[in-house]
Amino acid sequence: MPSGGVSTAELADLLAALPFGHRLWVRGMGRSLYPLLRSGDAVRLLRCGPERLARGDVALVRHGPRLAAQVVLSTQPWVTEPLLGGPHAPGGELVGRVIALKRGKMVLRLPRPTRPALFLTQRALSGVWTQPAARAVFRHLRDLFSGWTKPLRRHFVGPVEIRLVRQDDLDALLAFATERLVVSGTFLRRQLRDRWGLPAERRVGGAAGAFDAQGRLLGFAWVDDYRQEGLALEGLWVRSLVVAPRVRRMGVATALVRCLVEEARRQGADRVHADIDEDNTASLRTFSGLDFQPAPAALTTATNQQWDAAGGSKRLVVLVRALSA
């Protein structure tokens, strides 16, 4: 799902205004470096010009309103490509070189000696991953491995409580957001204070969390209207469904969405929407299993147009579930 807070286009403008040599951590660069970079991970950016990059570097490139961290295949002409391959992306405005990746507390640095290895890895992976059969085998193996490890993960995680997030959960929410969400802490703090964390009779929208016995957040999603993020889309939308890897395929995502659907019904909504990246098969299965149906074509088109204008980078599938009284 697209992130809230600042749009990709606004972020690109802010980064382009930084002087050369500036370094900073940036979150929310999409899935171009998957599996090295996943949703919620961050990259360490060195603001620089094209003369500082060579084949095998990871570049942060702007294409119109969109940002992507991709492997440099050629500098003359300038060509980048996702780690697992895909359409070549000639041109584009260079923002800088990615010098490190961060997932949770783990930091993977990308020094210049790694260039040849990364280039050869990209070439090998792209040759395989572009084949539909290879992607199907990968998904099958991933599901098998997840199933084998589920009992062990359940044992170590312990009981998980699914409930609405309260104002006293702010610290846990911000810790989870730092590791896994592309939404700013400022945005979450404001929403929790002014909307989601209010007493039931005054609550607007809502956020659901999966908490372990120590009060740590293991999964999160929220439901609210898009006016909070400047998009002209009516109704309530489920957003930012993210589950920590150690509790995936345990029904956590389903329970989070079900909690939000019930809160939307309590607030008097007659339907709930969701917009999901078309290649996010796990989320599509989750929502379909909760009776979400494809939205009318006009709404799907309008939603994609809104996100394209805001710097979205992927085609979205729009689903809707009608709510009974």
Secondary structure, 3 states (H helix, E strand, C coil): CCCCCCCHHHHHHHHHCCCCCCEEEEECCCCCCCCCCCCCCEEEEEECCHHHCCCCCEEEEEECCEEEEEEEEEECCEEEECCCCCCCEECCEEEEEEEEEEECCEEEECCHHHHHHHHHHHHHHHHHHCCHHHHHHHHHHHHHHHHHHHHHHHHHHCCCEEEECCHHHHHHHHHHHHHHCCCCHHHHHHHHHHHHCCCCCCCCCEEEEEECCCCCEEEEEEEEEHHHHCCCCCCEEEEEEEECHHHCCCCHHHHHHHHHHHHHHHCCCCEEEEEEECCCHHHHHHHHCCCCEECCHHHHHHHHHHHHHCCCCCCEEEEEEECCC
